[in-house]
Amino acid sequence: MAIKRRPRKRFQPDIVPLIDVIFFLLVFFIVFTTFRTTPTGLNIELPRAATAQNQAPTELTINVAADGTFYVSGERVTGQRIQSLVKQRLERNSDLFVIINADKQTRYDNVITAMDHVRTAGAYRIGLAVQPRDD
């Protein structure tokens, strides 16, 4: 009696789970990749010119102490004084940029009050100063 041999089946891997894993990896990398459209900073060395002129400063710095008092150029000022200083600077330079240096212990309300005084005077380019983190 002869034993009949069945033809061997060729192994064919199931490709559907492989496609699922590849799709999951694709979605993972799309979701967790940050796309930068503008560079964060460039190393630019400006050219020198013999006819260069100093320009009027385009910024005003307001310091807010921990207790909520305002200072401009080391002088203690009130909200009304901030408004008048901003208005004077806006007359000379309509592209005024106001930087607010607030102590980290000051109340958030004090920072908003400083911003309100600047906006009331007509300046809307405002920046909040921070220190870079040492990691």
C-alpha angles and dihedrals in degrees: 000000000000120000113231114227118215115224111258117251114235113237111247115184116227104247098190095081089046090054090049092054093047091049091050091051091048092052091045093055093044093052098043099041117096116218116211114204096175127037115248094224143346131213101234125170108199119224120249123241131191091214096051117138130201112250127215111267111268095205141064121201122213118189120206114200124213091260092053100257119141126229131187118186090348093305122117109239139180127231091261090053090051089053093050092047091050092048091050092050092046090055089057096038123017090192093067117160115200119205119199116204106195125183111242090235095056120104118260088236090065092055091049090049090054090049091050091053090051093048092046088057090054104258117126103170100094130162132187114221121226137174118243113253117246105225 
